[in-house]
Amino acid sequence: MLISTYFKENAHSARAEVMRNTAGDYYYIDYYDQGGNKFYTETFPGKSIHYVEDAAENWSINVKVLHG
């Protein structure tokens, strides 16, 4: 289930979508490139929605860098 979306620069650029799994027991972020292709999924078991949304926002403003 989609919770929120964070964009790099505008609605047509790379984005991070904060999601909740179907069982509702953890959150994750799907990362998409400028072409809309998902290139990475990061899971956050045991973390709050606030923590996960902060991670997505930090990526969108270039504070968080993905390695891997």
C-alpha positions as CSV (number, residue, x, y, z in Angstrom):
1,M,0.0,0.0,0.0
2,L,1.4,3.4,-1.0
3,I,1.8,5.8,1.9
4,S,3.7,8.8,0.3
5,T,5.9,9.8,-2.6
6,Y,9.0,12.0,-2.6
7,F,10.4,13.4,-5.8
8,K,14.0,14.5,-6.6
9,E,13.3,17.7,-8.4
10,N,9.9,17.6,-10.0
11,A,7.0,15.2,-10.7
12,H,8.8,14.0,-13.8
13,S,12.1,13.0,-12.1
14,A,13.3,10.2,-9.9
15,R,11.1,9.4,-7.0
16,A,10.9,7.3,-3.8
17,E,7.6,5.7,-2.8
18,V,7.1,4.8,0.9
19,M,5.1,1.6,1.1
20,R,3.6,-0.7,3.7
21,N,3.7,-4.4,3.0
22,T,0.4,-6.3,2.6
23,A,0.6,-7.9,6.1
24,G,1.1,-4.4,7.6
25,D,4.1,-5.4,9.7
26,Y,6.9,-3.3,8.1
27,Y,7.5,-0.4,5.7
28,Y,9.7,-0.2,2.7
29,I,10.8,2.3,0.0
30,D,10.8,1.6,-3.7
31,Y,13.2,3.9,-5.6
32,Y,12.5,4.8,-9.3
33,D,14.7,6.5,-11.8
34,Q,13.7,9.3,-14.1
35,G,12.3,6.9,-16.6
36,G,10.0,5.4,-14.0
37,N,11.9,2.1,-13.7
38,K,12.2,0.7,-10.2
39,F,15.9,0.2,-9.4
40,Y,16.0,-0.5,-5.7
41,T,13.8,-1.6,-2.8
42,E,14.9,-0.8,0.8
43,T,13.1,-2.5,3.7
44,F,12.8,-1.1,7.3
45,P,11.5,-3.9,9.6
46,G,10.9,-2.5,13.1
47,K,11.1,1.2,12.1
48,S,8.4,3.7,12.4
49,I,6.6,5.4,9.5
50,H,8.3,8.6,10.5
51,Y,11.8,7.1,10.2
52,V,11.0,5.6,6.8
53,E,9.6,8.9,5.4
54,D,12.6,10.7,6.7
55,A,14.8,8.3,4.8
56,A,12.8,8.8,1.6
57,E,12.9,12.6,2.0
58,N,16.7,12.6,2.7
59,W,17.2,10.6,-0.5
60,S,15.1,13.1,-2.5
61,I,17.2,16.1,-1.3
62,N,20.5,14.2,-1.8
63,V,21.4,13.8,1.9
64,K,21.0,10.0,1.7
65,V,23.0,8.1,-1.0
66,L,22.1,4.6,-2.0
67,H,25.0,2.1,-2.2
68,G,24.4,-1.2,-3.9
